Amino acid sequence: MERFWDRGALFVHDLIRDMDEPKPHYNTVSTIVRGLEEKGFVGHERFGTTYRYFPLLSREEFGRMSLQNAVGKYFNRSYLSVLSMFVEEKKITPEEIKELIRQVDLKMRSHERIADLSCWKRRLLRHCSTHAISF
């Protein structure tokens, strides 16, 4: 995907040309690109008997979707579990948690998804107190 985002629409032979030696076989790269297309990540335009592929998702959209998939697959769809892991492994600071709470407060004040956010905030604060994170 990086090559598509960096260079735009590409033919399979363009992808191969940019790769280090030993270069993979054309069919191998073509199969991978078709897999990306089946997943909805790239689209194609037909040029005679070949296709030029282009990204359908931005880096940001792809990143967001990848994160959602990882949270669903490895954390039982719980973003709180992800945050808990970061807290337990000391990958997030109390200051960063405060900033998250501030962002939730801002969203709540703007009346976006109030029920979801207030529930999330209560769970986050309860989790912080359980792990002795003080503010």
Number of C-alpha atoms within 10 A of each C-alpha: 18 9 14 17 14 8 12 13 18 17 17 19 13 12 17 17 11 10 10 8 8 6 12 12 10 12 10 11 16 17 12 12 21 16 13 16 17 11 10 12 18 19 19 18 13 9 9 6 5 11 16 16 21 21 22 17 16 13 14 9 12 14 12 12 13 12 13 15 13 14 17 13 11 11 15 11 14 14 15 16 15 16 16 18 14 13 18 11 9 10 11 14 12 14 12 11 18 14 12 14 18 13 13 19 16 12 15 17 10 10 11 12 10 15 11 11 18 15 10 16 19 12 13 18 16 13 17 17 12 9 12 9 15 10 9
